[in-house]
């Protein structure tokens, strides 16, 4: 379960890095989704590798989200 009090006690620098982490998470997820769904992509890549790379980016976004939520204040 997510402890929301933990997020309220962060310093401004930690909050900025948390928001930056969320933005990067959304970018990786959007890029992976667009690679999977965009049929006529403007560069030459086979559909199998395109979908595989999209799934890999989405898995990486999920891993980053897990690490972002699980990080503890040192």
C-alpha positions in Angstrom: 0.0 0.0 0.0 1.2 3.5 -0.8 1.9 5.7 2.3 0.9 9.2 1.2 2.4 10.8 4.3 5.8 9.7 3.0 5.4 11.8 -0.2 4.3 14.9 1.8 7.5 14.9 3.9 9.9 15.1 0.9 12.1 18.1 0.3 11.5 20.3 -2.8 14.4 18.5 -4.6 13.0 15.1 -3.8 9.5 16.2 -4.9 11.0 17.5 -8.2 12.8 14.3 -8.8 9.6 12.3 -8.1 7.6 14.4 -10.6 10.4 14.0 -13.1 10.3 10.3 -12.6 6.6 10.3 -13.2 7.0 12.3 -16.4 9.7 9.9 -17.7 7.4 7.0 -16.8 4.6 8.4 -18.9 7.0 9.1 -21.8 8.3 5.5 -21.8 4.7 4.2 -21.6 3.5 6.5 -24.4 6.4 5.6 -26.6 5.9 1.9 -26.1 2.2 2.2 -26.8 2.7 4.3 -29.9 5.2 1.8 -31.3 2.7 -1.0 -30.8 -0.3 0.8 -32.2 1.3 2.9 -35.0 1.0 0.8 -38.1 2.8 3.0 -40.7 5.8 4.1 -38.6 8.2 6.5 -40.6 11.3 4.3 -40.3 11.9 0.8 -41.5 11.4 -1.8 -38.8 9.7 -5.2 -39.0 6.3 -5.4 -37.2 7.6 -8.2 -34.9 10.5 -6.1 -33.6 8.4 -3.0 -33.4 5.9 -4.8 -31.1 8.7 -6.4 -29.1 10.4 -3.1 -28.5 7.1 -1.5 -27.5 6.4 -4.2 -25.0 10.0 -3.8 -23.7 9.5 -0.1 -23.2 6.2 -0.6 -21.4 7.8 -3.3 -19.1 10.6 -0.8 -18.4 8.1 1.9 -17.5 6.4 -0.5 -15.1 9.8 -1.3 -13.5 10.6 2.4 -13.1 7.2 3.0 -11.5 7.8 0.1 -9.1 11.2 1.5 -8.1 9.8 5.0 -7.8 7.1 3.9 -5.4 9.4 1.7 -3.4 12.2 4.1 -2.8 12.7 5.1 0.8 14.1 8.3 2.3 17.8 7.8 3.1 
